[in-house]
Amino acid sequence: MTIDDLHIVNYCHRSCTPLLNIMRLPKDKAFALAHEMAEQNKNTTAFYRFADFENYYTRRLQTDKLLYARFIELGGKPLQYHPLSFVLHGSDYLNSWFDNGIVTMIPLNRIPSNHISFTYGDSMASLERKSAFTMLTKDMLLNAISEHDGTLEEFLTYVTERYHYIEAQVWDDECLKI
């Protein structure tokens, strides 16, 4: 595998529409949708966070605010305030979390560097553990991969053994269109 083979993957439950973010809805509509999704999908891991949406919404707003500010500090040019979430090169863990639903794969080389960022593991969990939070630009990630003493597969294994996956935040919806 080479860098050109890398892709980002978005997982979506079958009862949802891919490549949307509930945080982009007006607050009242976000809460109504979260309640509806939690009620309809009580046994689905992905919707546990919506059962206590008051808590999730507040934490997600804080996380997105910090991610947005940090991405700008790193030279990013976000076109959205709330990014779409992906993982680098897929995750069996998240696929299962979303009940093996809809999977959208985008080649990483299609996403401009100034419209994508990465965190090792879940961005919200990473920010809550502040000491473990690292945001990377695409160039920083590619540099970390090239500096790793081993193959690309070994780098991905090294990171995923510690953090489950590498989250990708896409800050421009237009670059996802085919």
Salt bridges, closest charged atoms under 4 A:
GLU39 OE1 - LYS42 NZ 3.49
ASP64 OD1 - ARG60 NH2 3.00
ASP64 OD2 - HIS82 ND1 2.52
GLU73 OE1 - ARG70 NH1 3.05
ASP99 OD2 - HIS13 NE2 3.50
GLU128 OE2 - ARG59 NE 2.52
GLU161 OE1 - ARG162 NH1 3.91
ASP172 OD2 - HIS115 NE2 3.83
ASP173 OD2 - ARG24 NH1 2.55
GLU174 OE2 - LYS177 NZ 2.94
